[in-house]
């Protein structure tokens, strides 16, 4: 049984850059924006209470019913007090809510999206615009909450497309910002700041190169420069350092020790994720989580360590890459797994994963335990999305990067690679280094003084390894002047539908390892290797709750309090059809053009039906999904004979039939998809006409330039990509070492 965290060490606060002060909106625009926020998250009061424009008035009976339900769900002797505070709280009643919006719109929302929001806000602040968008000349901010709620809800299916986009964007922004900053939500659901399980452990101590204030260009010489410290870059760093070469690893993000883990939600998403954890595809339908911290995605993932499956390896080999069906590739897979201690022997399933295994057993579905990269030890930690305080997850920071450090590698945090440098030689274009901008931690935080430094730095190298991930690697290649039309294309995301089964019992789903089981029953639906896996997921409130539909202020506030009794599922789809990443035309940030295809959505439908069956046979009281058109299943009271029918039950079969009756399953504008895996944007292949790198991960039409991360996947891996990524990096970096000339015999690490 997992050991409780008896130390209860409170993580250190993480310093964040100051909230930007630039005027994102006018005062009038802010008034309307906050009025809409208070529509989504209103203060709930009875008719006898004072009224305000942030207040949703309910009947005395409704208020008493809400209080009774909340008091029964909220743990502890202060339940009634917390219930009252929770109901009275509105979005705008908390100053940090507006600060969160200010940071988001100032830093993370691109100009195109920001201008669209301003356009709608300006229209809502005029009588003609109000009449067009709301059907009334009364400005929406002056309407009672009940009227505002009805108007806002109507925008979801409005004939005017920008209104539908505004509904999706603002409802998601308001939900996530409120859940992140609410002073009462975590109290109401009993979510502890400090994990109940897992003993805090001190992490490996890293040192980073610092530069003094200077106007001159800083020039450094090395054998290999690796851009990115994630799963691919870390393996390459270890191998090349231990082969005897001078290696510099740079990362645009910063390092945090386990003393800071798990971070609070407002700290963690800003400090460890691309775009503050708020990246969405251009169509607004897929939310993307991508790591951006020291150790990359390996610092924020969930420990799942699945090897590339046979049918995927065959597919890649049949497309001109025979390495993937070779025994050498299997050795690479095993080697990286051995270093991280991958196995299942010490896995303890939490209640959610046990439910999945048992439900699959009762239905005859194929299911199994998922190997974990936990050093062949226990790891009962559900908070790892915001950093592992036990260091039990043996990701890059605890393994490959630590090995590289012991071997003499040099590390630079806060280094943004602006472009790759090339030299023209008689025999071709040769990568000669990287030029970038280094920002000291103090300068990143907006501090002044001798510690706050920005410098232009050039790192000259014999080999350049790009390991920035599938969102950033192609953009760096483009910034560097490479013209291959395949750069940035062939993006795969493993899109998921998220579901939640509400049980009668408390499961505290944030406790225990997030993903330790997988249902394989639906993984090959087209008999060509494409389909869906059913898995569990991280159940941290700020990561899980915002994905679900908003159907009204009181409804949403009541629904999120089900979290302690909820089991979460994802339908992880091996997407056949892809998209692309490209630089924003204004500021160059990553933009994502991707819409889940009808082909892949058809597979999702089958897997969601299977997920619902697992939940049903496990006794779920309710079943909710992130597909807004689908009415949640609410289990009626059943006689013993009706319960014995299992999934043949008439009410459940009617709900399944209704789900299948939709002409457009998971219509993108009515569905919230999510992705934590990005692959393929610099894909490997046998020809520059169809790929970006050759079978050795060297960029076509260059020499000495390699891409070593999940962007080189020829197609979606179909499993959590960490192990596949690392195995490819192991192979590629060993070949890079050979190309430099093997000095292994003279290096002290070679014999270890």
C-alpha positions in Angstrom: 0.0 0.0 0.0 1.3 3.5 -0.9 3.0 5.3 2.0 1.4 8.5 3.2 3.3 11.8 2.9 4.1 12.2 6.6 6.4 15.2 6.1 3.7 17.3 4.4 6.5 19.6 3.0 4.8 22.6 1.4 6.4 23.3 -1.9 8.4 26.5 -2.3 6.6 29.4 -4.0 7.6 29.8 -7.7 8.4 33.4 -8.7 6.5 34.5 -11.8 7.1 37.4 -14.1 5.0 40.4 -13.1 1.5 40.7 -14.6 1.9 42.8 -17.7 0.5 46.3 -17.3 -0.1 47.2 -21.0 -3.7 48.2 -21.7 -5.0 45.1 -23.4 -8.6 46.3 -23.2 -10.2 49.7 -22.6 -12.1 50.2 -19.3 -15.4 49.8 -21.2 -14.2 46.5 -22.8 -13.1 45.2 -19.4 -16.6 46.0 -17.9 -18.3 43.9 -20.6 -15.7 41.1 -20.4 -16.1 40.8 -16.7 -19.9 40.9 -17.0 -19.6 37.9 -19.3 -17.2 36.2 -16.9 -19.8 36.7 -14.1 -22.3 35.1 -16.4 -20.3 32.0 -16.7 -19.3 32.0 -13.0 -22.0 34.0 -11.2 -22.7 34.6 -7.5 -25.7 32.5 -6.5 -28.1 34.1 -4.1 -31.8 33.8 -3.1 -34.4 36.5 -3.7 -34.0 38.0 -0.2 -30.3 38.6 -0.7 -29.1 41.9 -2.2 -28.9 42.0 -6.0 -26.0 42.9 -8.2 -25.1 42.5 -11.8 -22.8 39.6 -10.9 -25.6 37.7 -9.1 -27.8 34.9 -10.3 -31.1 34.9 -8.4 -32.6 31.5 -7.6 -35.7 30.6 -5.6 -35.4 30.0 -1.9 -36.2 26.4 -2.5 -33.4 26.1 -5.2 -31.0 27.9 -2.8 -31.8 25.6 0.1 -31.4 22.5 -2.1 -28.0 23.7 -3.4 -26.8 24.4 0.1 -28.0 21.0 1.3 -26.3 19.2 -1.6 -23.0 21.1 -1.1 -22.9 20.7 2.6 -23.3 16.9 2.1 -20.4 16.9 -0.3 -17.9 19.3 1.3 -15.7 17.6 3.9 -15.1 18.9 7.4 -17.0 20.7 10.1 -17.0 24.0 8.1 -19.0 22.6 5.3 -21.9 25.0 5.7 -19.6 28.1 5.8 -17.6 27.0 2.8 -20.8 26.1 0.8 -22.1 29.7 1.4 -18.8 31.2 0.3 -18.6 29.0 -2.7 -22.1 29.9 -3.9 -21.6 33.6 -3.3 -18.3 33.7 -5.2 -18.4 35.2 -8.7 -15.6 35.3 -11.2 -14.9 39.1 -10.7 -15.1 38.9 -6.9 -11.6 37.6 -6.8 -8.9 40.2 -7.9 -6.6 37.4 -9.0 -9.1 36.4 -11.6 -8.7 39.6 -13.5 -5.0 39.4 -13.1 -5.1 35.9 -14.6 -7.1 37.3 -17.6 -4.7 40.2 -17.9 -1.7 37.9 -18.1 -3.4 35.5 -20.5 -4.5 38.2 -23.0 -1.3 40.1 -22.7 1.1 37.2 -23.1 -0.5 34.1 -24.5 -3.4 35.1 -26.9 -2.2 36.0 -30.4 -3.2 39.2 -32.0 -5.7 37.6 -34.4 -7.6 36.1 -31.5 -7.3 39.2 -29.3 -8.6 41.5 -32.1 -11.6 39.2 -32.6 -12.5 39.4 -28.9 -12.1 43.2 -29.0 -14.3 43.4 -32.1 -17.1 41.6 -30.3 -16.7 43.5 -27.1 -16.9 46.8 -29.0 -20.0 45.7 -30.8 -21.6 44.7 -27.5 -20.9 48.2 -26.1 -23.1 49.9 -28.8 -26.9 49.7 -29.1 -26.9 48.6 -32.8 -24.2 46.0 -32.1 -26.1 44.8 -29.0 -29.3 44.5 -31.0 -27.5 42.4 -33.7 -25.6 40.1 -31.2 -28.1 39.8 -28.3 -31.5 40.8 -29.8 -31.8 43.7 -27.4 -30.6 47.3 -27.4 -29.9 47.0 -23.7 -26.2 46.4 -23.4 -25.4 42.9 -22.2 -23.5 44.2 -19.2 -26.6 46.0 -18.0 -28.8 42.9 -18.3 -29.6 40.7 -15.3 -27.5 37.5 -15.0 -30.4 35.3 -16.0 -30.8 37.2 -19.3 -27.1 37.3 -19.9 -26.9 33.6 -19.3 -29.6 32.9 -21.9 -27.9 35.2 -24.4 -24.4 33.7 -23.9 -25.7 30.2 -24.2 -27.4 31.0 -27.5 -24.0 32.0 -29.0 -22.9 28.4 -28.9 -25.1 27.7 -31.9 -25.4 31.2 -33.4 -25.6 31.7 -37.1 -22.8 34.3 -36.9 -19.6 32.2 -36.8 -17.5 34.7 -34.8 -20.1 34.5 -32.0 -19.7 30.7 -31.9 -15.9 31.2 -31.7 -16.2 33.8 -29.0 -18.5 31.4 -27.0 -15.9 28.6 -27.2 -13.0 30.8 -26.4 -14.5 32.8 -23.5 -16.3 30.0 -21.8 -13.1 28.0 -21.8 -11.0 30.9 -20.6 -13.4 31.8 -17.8 -13.7 28.2 -16.6 -10.0 27.6 -16.4 -9.1 31.0 -14.9 -11.8 30.6 -12.2 -10.8 27.0 -11.3 -7.1 28.1 -11.2 -7.7 31.1 -8.9 -10.8 30.3 -6.9 -10.3 30.7 -3.2 -13.1 28.3 -2.3 -13.1 25.5 -5.0 -10.3 23.4 -3.6 -11.8 23.7 -0.1 -15.2 22.7 -1.4 -13.8 19.5 -3.1 -11.3 18.7 -0.5 -8.3 18.9 -2.9 -5.1 19.3 -0.8 -2.3 21.6 -1.8 0.3 19.0 -0.6 -0.1 15.4 -1.9 -1.3 13.0 0.7 1.0 10.2 -0.6 4.7 10.2 -1.4 7.7 11.3 0.6 9.4 14.4 -0.7 13.0 13.8 -2.1 15.7 16.2 -3.1 16.2 16.2 -6.9 19.5 16.2 -8.7 21.3 19.6 -8.5 22.0 21.3 -11.8 24.4 24.1 -12.6 23.8 26.5 -15.5 26.2 28.7 -17.3 25.7 32.4 -16.5 26.8 35.4 -18.6 27.9 38.8 -17.2 26.3 42.1 -18.4 27.9 43.0 -21.7 27.0 44.5 -25.0 29.4 42.2 -26.9 28.4 39.0 -28.6 29.2 36.0 -26.5 30.8 33.2 -28.5 31.2 29.6 -27.2 32.9 26.7 -28.8 31.7 23.1 -28.4 31.5 19.8 -30.3 27.7 19.4 -30.1 25.0 21.8 -29.2 21.6 20.4 -28.4 18.6 22.7 -28.5 16.0 21.4 -26.0 16.3 19.3 -22.8 13.3 17.0 -23.2 13.1 13.3 -23.9 15.0 13.3 -27.1 17.6 15.9 -26.3 18.4 14.4 -22.9 19.2 11.0 -24.3 21.3 12.5 -27.0 23.2 14.6 -24.4 24.0 11.5 -22.3 25.2 9.4 -25.3 27.3 12.2 -26.8 28.9 13.2 -23.5 29.7 9.7 -22.6 31.3 9.2 -26.1 33.8 11.8 -25.1 32.5 15.0 -26.8 31.9 18.5 -25.4 28.2 18.9 -25.3 26.1 22.0 -24.5 22.4 21.6 -23.9 20.3 24.8 -24.1 16.6 25.3 -23.3 14.4 28.4 -23.6 12.7 27.5 -20.3 14.1 27.2 -16.7 14.9 24.6 -14.2 13.0 24.0 -10.9 14.0 21.6 -8.2 11.7 19.1 -6.5 11.5 21.6 -3.6 9.1 23.5 -5.8 7.0 20.5 -6.7 4.1 20.0 -7.2 3.6 23.6 -8.2 0.3 25.4 -7.6 -1.8 25.5 -10.8 -1.2 29.2 -11.5 2.6 28.7 -11.1 2.9 25.4 -12.9 1.1 26.2 -16.1 3.1 29.4 -16.6 6.4 27.9 -15.6 6.3 24.4 -17.2 4.0 24.5 -20.2 4.0 26.1 -23.7 1.7 29.1 -23.8 0.9 28.9 -20.1 -0.9 25.7 -20.7 -3.5 27.5 -22.8 -2.6 26.6 -26.4 -5.5 25.8 -28.7 -5.7 24.9 -32.4 -6.8 27.6 -34.8 -10.3 26.1 -34.9 -10.5 26.5 -31.1 -11.5 22.9 -30.7 -8.4 21.2 -29.3 -6.6 22.2 -26.2 -3.0 21.3 -26.2 -0.6 20.6 -23.3 3.0 20.7 -24.2 5.9 20.8 -21.7 8.3 23.7 -21.7 10.6 23.4 -18.7 13.9 21.7 -17.9 13.4 18.1 -18.9 10.6 19.1 -21.3 7.6 16.8 -21.5 9.4 14.2 -19.4 9.0 16.5 -16.4 5.3 16.9 -16.7 4.1 13.6 -18.2 2.4 10.8 -16.3 5.0 8.0 -16.2 3.4 5.8 -18.9 6.3 4.1 -20.7 4.9 2.0 -23.6 7.1 0.7 -26.3 6.3 1.2 -30.0 3.8 -1.5 -31.1 4.6 -4.0 -33.8 2.0 -2.9 -36.4 3.3 0.7 -36.1 6.9 -0.5 -36.6 5.8 -2.5 -39.6 4.0 0.6 -41.1 7.1 2.7 -40.7 9.5 0.0 -42.0 7.2 -0.5 -45.1 7.6 3.2 -45.9 11.4 3.0 -46.4 12.6 2.9 -42.8 13.7 -0.7 -42.1 15.4 0.3 -38.9 12.1 0.1 -37.1 11.7 -3.6 -37.5 15.4 -4.3 -36.8 16.7 -5.8 -33.6 18.9 -2.7 -33.2 15.7 -0.6 -32.7 14.5 -3.1 -30.0 17.9 -2.7 -28.3 17.4 1.1 -28.3 13.9 0.7 -26.7 15.2 -1.7 -24.1 18.2 0.5 -23.3 16.2 3.6 -22.5 13.7 1.6 -20.5 16.5 0.0 -18.5 18.0 3.4 -17.6 14.6 4.6 -16.3 13.7 1.4 -14.5 10.6 0.8 -16.6 8.3 -2.0 -15.3 5.0 -2.9 -13.7 6.1 -4.9 -10.7 5.8 -2.0 -8.2 2.7 -0.4 -9.7 -0.2 0.2 -7.4 -3.4 1.1 -9.3 -5.5 3.8 -7.8 -9.3 3.4 -7.7 -9.8 4.9 -11.2 -7.4 2.5 -12.9 -8.7 -0.5 -10.9 -12.2 0.4 -12.2 -11.0 0.5 -15.8 -9.4 -3.0 -15.4 -12.4 -4.5 -13.7 -14.8 -2.9 -16.1 -12.8 -4.2 -19.1 -12.7 -7.7 -17.5 -16.5 -7.8 -17.1 -17.0 -6.8 -20.7 -14.3 -9.1 -22.1 -12.2 -6.2 -23.4 -8.5 -6.5 -23.9 -6.7 -4.5 -21.2 -3.4 -4.5 -19.4 -1.2 -2.6 -17.0 1.0 0.2 -18.4 4.7 0.0 -17.6 5.9 3.0 -15.6 9.3 4.8 -15.6 9.8 4.6 -11.9 13.2 3.1 -11.3 11.6 -0.3 -10.5 10.1 1.3 -7.4 6.8 2.6 -6.1 5.4 5.9 -7.4 1.9 6.7 -6.1 1.8 10.3 -7.2 -1.2 11.9 -9.0 0.3 15.4 -9.1 3.2 14.8 -11.6 1.6 17.1 -14.2 2.9 19.9 -12.0 6.2 18.3 -11.1 7.1 15.1 -9.1 8.0 15.9 -5.5 9.1 12.3 -4.8 11.5 12.1 -7.8 10.0 8.7 -8.2 9.3 9.4 -11.8 12.6 8.8 -13.5 12.2 11.3 -16.4 15.1 13.2 -18.1 16.0 15.3 -15.1 16.5 12.2 -12.9 18.3 10.1 -15.5 19.7 11.1 -18.8 20.4 14.8 -18.0 21.9 13.8 -14.7 24.1 11.3 -16.5 25.1 14.0 -19.0 25.9 16.4 -16.1 28.2 13.8 -14.4 29.9 13.3 -17.8 30.7 17.0 -18.1 28.0 18.5 -20.2 27.3 22.2 -20.0 23.8 23.5 -19.5 22.2 26.8 -20.3 18.6 27.7 -19.3 16.7 30.7 -20.6 18.3 30.4 -24.1 16.0 31.0 -27.0 17.5 29.7 -30.2 16.9 32.3 -32.8 18.4 30.5 -35.8 20.8 27.7 -36.8 24.0 28.9 -38.4 25.4 27.4 -41.6 28.5 27.4 -43.6 28.6 26.9 -47.3 31.1 24.3 -48.3 32.0 22.9 -51.7 30.3 19.7 -50.7 27.1 21.3 -49.3 25.5 23.3 -46.6 26.9 22.5 -43.2 25.4 23.4 -39.8 28.0 25.3 -37.8 26.2 26.3 -34.6 23.3 28.2 -33.1 22.6 31.9 -32.5 20.2 32.8 -29.7 19.2 35.1 -26.9 20.0 34.3 -23.3 17.7 35.7 -20.6 18.8 35.4 -17.0 16.2 34.2 -14.6 16.1 37.7 -12.9 15.5 39.3 -16.3 12.8 36.8 -17.1 11.1 37.7 -13.8 11.3 41.4 -14.8 13.8 42.2 -12.0 16.5 44.9 -12.5 20.1 45.1 -11.3 23.3 43.2 -12.0 21.5 39.9 -12.0 19.1 40.8 -14.8 20.9 40.2 -18.1 20.0 39.6 -21.7 22.8 38.6 -24.1 23.2 37.6 -27.7 25.1 34.3 -27.7 26.6 32.2 -30.5 27.5 28.6 -29.9 29.8 27.2 -32.6 29.6 23.5 -32.9 30.5 20.6 -35.2 27.0 19.1 -34.9 23.7 20.8 -34.1 20.9 18.7 -32.6 17.4 20.2 -32.6 15.2 18.8 -29.9 12.6 21.5 -29.3 9.5 19.3 -29.7 7.0 19.0 -32.5 5.6 22.5 -32.0 8.9 24.4 -31.9 11.5 22.4 -33.9 9.9 23.1 -37.3 9.7 26.8 -36.4 13.4 26.9 -35.6 14.1 25.2 -39.0 12.0 27.8 -40.8 13.6 30.7 -38.9 16.9 29.4 -40.1 16.0 29.7 -43.7 15.3 26.0 -44.6 12.7 25.7 -47.4 11.6 22.1 -47.4 7.8 22.3 -47.8 7.3 19.3 -45.4 8.6 21.3 -42.5 5.8 21.8 -40.0 3.4 19.5 -41.9 2.1 16.0 -40.9 1.3 17.1 -37.3 -0.4 14.4 -35.2 -1.9 15.0 -31.8 -3.5 11.8 -30.5 -6.7 13.8 -29.9 -8.8 12.7 -27.1 -12.4 13.0 -25.9 -12.4 13.3 -22.1 -15.2 11.6 -20.1 -16.1 11.4 -16.4 -18.0 8.7 -14.5 -19.5 10.0 -11.3 -19.8 7.3 -8.7 -21.7 7.0 -5.4 -18.4 6.6 -3.5 -15.6 9.0 -3.0 -12.5 8.1 -5.0 -10.3 11.2 -4.6 -9.1 10.7 -8.2 -6.0 13.0 -7.8 -4.4 10.4 -5.6 -2.2 7.7 -7.1 -0.5 7.4 -10.4 -2.5 8.9 -13.2 -2.2 6.3 -16.0 -1.4 2.7 -15.1 -3.9 0.8 -17.3 -4.9 0.8 -20.9 -7.8 -0.8 -22.8 -6.6 -2.0 -26.2 -9.9 -3.4 -27.5 -10.4 -0.5 -30.0 -6.9 0.2 -31.1 -7.1 -1.3 -34.6 -10.7 -0.5 -35.7 -9.8 -0.1 -39.4 -7.5 -3.2 -39.5 -4.8 -0.8 -40.7 -3.5 0.1 -37.3 -5.7 3.1 -36.6 -8.1 3.3 -33.7 -8.3 4.3 -30.0 -7.0 3.3 -26.6 -9.0 4.0 -23.4 -6.9 5.3 -20.6 -7.1 7.2 -17.3 -5.7 10.7 -16.9 -4.5 13.2 -14.4 -7.4 14.5 -12.3 -5.9 17.8 -11.1 -8.9 20.2 -11.0 -7.2 22.9 -13.2 -6.3 20.3 -15.9 -9.5 18.3 -15.9 -12.6 20.3 -15.0 -12.3 23.2 -17.6 -12.7 20.8 -20.5 -16.3 19.9 -19.7 -19.3 21.8 -21.1 -20.8 24.9 -19.4 -24.6 24.7 -19.4 -25.3 27.5 -16.9 -23.7 29.1 -13.9 -25.4 27.2 -11.1 -25.3 23.9 -13.1 -21.5 24.2 -13.6 -20.8 25.2 -10.0 -22.8 22.2 -8.8 -21.2 19.8 -11.3 -17.6 20.5 -10.6 -18.1 19.5 -7.0 -18.5 15.9 -8.2 -14.8 15.7 -8.8 -14.0 13.7 -5.5 -16.4 11.0 -6.7 -15.4 11.0 -10.4 -13.3 8.7 -12.5 -11.8 10.2 -15.6 -11.2 8.6 -19.0 -9.5 9.6 -22.3 -10.0 8.1 -25.7 -6.5 8.3 -27.0 -6.8 8.3 -30.8 -4.1 7.3 -33.2 -5.0 9.9 -35.8 -4.5 9.0 -39.4 -5.1 12.5 -40.6 -2.9 15.3 -39.6 -2.4 19.1 -39.6 0.4 21.6 -39.5 2.2 24.1 -37.4 3.3 27.5 -38.7 4.6 30.8 -37.3 2.2 33.5 -36.5 2.6 36.2 -39.1 2.8 39.0 -36.5 5.0 37.7 -33.7 6.3 34.3 -34.9 4.7 32.2 -32.1 3.5 28.7 -32.9 0.1 28.4 -34.5 -1.6 25.1 -35.1 -3.8 24.3 -38.0 -5.5 21.1 -37.1 -9.1 19.8 -37.1 -9.9 16.2 -36.0 -11.0 14.4 -39.2 -14.3 12.6 -39.7 -12.3 9.4 -40.2 -10.7 9.7 -36.7 -13.9 10.9 -35.1 -15.7 7.7 -36.3 -13.1 5.7 -34.3 -13.6 7.9 -31.3 -17.3 7.2 -31.3 -16.8 3.4 -30.9 -14.3 3.9 -28.1 -16.5 6.4 -26.3 -19.3 3.8 -26.4 -16.9 1.3 -24.9 -15.8 3.7 -22.3 -19.4 4.4 -21.3 -20.0 0.6 -21.0 -17.0 0.3 -18.7 -18.4 3.1 -16.5 -21.9 1.6 -16.5 -20.9 -1.9 -15.4 -18.7 -0.3 -12.7 -21.9 1.3 -11.3 -21.4 4.9 -12.5 -24.3 7.1 -11.4 -23.6 9.7 -14.2 -21.4 9.7 -17.3 -20.3 13.1 -18.8 -18.2 13.9 -21.8 -16.6 16.9 -23.5 -19.0 16.5 -26.4 -21.5 19.3 -25.7 -24.3 17.9 -27.9 -24.3 14.6 -26.0 -26.6 14.7 -23.0 -24.9 13.2 -20.0 -26.2 9.7 -19.0 -27.9 9.8 -15.6 -28.6 6.3 -14.2 -32.2 5.9 -13.1 -33.2 4.0 -10.0 -33.1 0.3 -11.0 -34.6 -2.9 -9.6 -32.2 -5.8 -9.0 -33.4 -7.5 -12.2 -32.8 -4.3 -14.2 -29.3 -3.9 -12.7 -28.6 -7.5 -13.6 -29.1 -6.7 -17.3 -25.8 -4.9 -17.4 -25.3 -2.9 -20.5 -28.5 -4.4 -22.0 -30.4 -2.1 -19.7 -33.1 -0.3 -21.6 -32.2 3.2 -20.4 -28.5 2.8 -21.2 -29.2 1.3 -24.6 -31.5 4.2 -25.4 -28.7 6.7 -24.4 -26.2 4.7 -26.6 -28.7 4.9 -29.5 -29.1 8.6 -29.1 -25.3 9.0 -29.1 -25.0 7.1 -32.4 -28.0 8.9 -33.9 -26.0 12.2 -34.3 -25.3 12.7 -38.0 -22.0 14.4 -37.3 -20.4 12.7 -34.2 -18.1 15.0 -32.3 -18.9 18.0 -34.6 -15.7 20.0 -34.0 -17.4 23.3 -33.0 -19.5 21.4 -30.4 -16.7 19.3 -28.9 -13.7 20.0 -26.7 -10.8 17.8 -27.7 -7.5 17.7 -25.9 -4.0 16.6 -26.7 -0.9 16.0 -24.6 1.1 14.4 -27.5 2.5 16.2 -30.5 4.3 14.3 -33.3 5.4 14.3 -36.9 6.2 17.9 -38.0 9.8 17.1 -39.0 9.0 13.6 -40.0 11.6 10.9 -41.0 11.4 9.4 -44.4 13.3 8.1 -47.4 12.9 11.2 -49.6 13.0 15.0 -49.1 9.8 15.2 -51.1 7.8 13.5 -48.3 9.9 14.1 -45.2 12.2 16.5 -43.3 14.9 14.2 -42.0 16.6 11.1 -43.4 16.7 7.7 -41.7 19.6 9.0 -39.5 17.5 12.0 -38.4 19.8 14.4 -40.4 17.9 17.2 -42.1 17.7 16.7 -45.8 20.0 18.9 -47.9 22.2 19.8 -44.9 25.1 18.2 -43.1 25.6 18.2 -39.4 22.1 19.2 -38.6 19.8 16.7 -36.9 16.3 16.7 -35.4 15.9 14.3 -32.5 12.5 14.5 -30.9 8.9 13.3 -31.5 8.6 15.6 -34.5 10.5 12.9 -36.5 7.8 10.2 -36.1 6.7 9.1 -39.6 3.1 9.0 -38.3 1.3 8.9 -35.0 2.9 6.4 -32.6 -0.5 5.2 -31.2 1.1 5.0 -27.7 2.4 7.7 -25.3 5.4 8.8 -27.3 8.1 9.1 -24.7 9.8 5.7 -25.2 9.6 5.8 -29.0 11.1 9.3 -28.9 13.9 8.3 -26.6 14.7 5.1 -28.6 15.0 7.1 -31.8 17.2 9.6 -30.0 19.4 6.8 -28.7 20.0 5.5 -32.2 20.5 8.9 -33.8 22.9 10.2 -31.2 25.0 7.1 -31.3 25.3 7.5 -35.1 26.2 11.2 -34.6 29.0 10.1 -32.2 30.3 7.7 -34.9 30.2 10.5 -37.5 32.4 12.7 -35.3 34.9 9.9 -34.8 34.7 7.5 -31.9 36.6 8.6 -28.9 34.8 6.4 -26.4 38.0 4.5 -25.4 39.6 7.6 -24.0 36.6 8.9 -22.1 36.2 8.0 -18.4 32.4 7.5 -18.7 32.8 4.9 -21.5 33.6 2.0 -19.2 30.7 2.7 -16.7 
